[in-house]
Amino acid sequence: MKSRIKVEKKTILTMVRLYCKKNHHSSSLCIECNELVTYAFEKLDKCPFNEEKPICKNCKVHCYKPVIRKKIQKVMRFSGPRMVFYHPVLAIRHLLRK
């Protein structure tokens, strides 16, 4: 079984890739989106909850800077509904964790 952190990283990367492709019309991650993924991965690596980590929306500790948090929320609002079509397994897994 994969660790929660690995699954969370895969989900974030997938959502940001989808967002970047559709909004920045880029076949690979643009600089802004790459920085967002890097920041998110760093925060996941330092998460105090480790494998007991809830989804960020339900977490009591908000470790993202407010500006970055708004960016990731924008990405998730855009990519979340589309994930069902592009990556249904990740989408269902994420919904079950809520």
C-alpha positions, 0 to 999 in steps of 0.5 A: 500500500502506498503511503498517504503522503505519496498519494497526496503528492501524486494527486497534487501533481496531477491536479496542477498538471491538468490546471496548467495544461488547460489554463496555461496551454503548456504541455509541461508544467510552466514555471509558476505551476512547477513552483507551486508543486515544489512548495506543496511537496516541501510542505507535505514532507514536513507535515507534522501529521505524517501518515495520519495527515487529513486532507488540507481542507480539513486540517487544523494546521494551515501550513501554506502561506496565504497567497500560495493557499489561494493558488492551490485552492484555485487549482483544486477548484478547477481540476477537482471536477475534471479529475473524474474524467481524466484520473477517476481512481485518484478522484474517487480516492480523494473524495473518500478521504474527505 
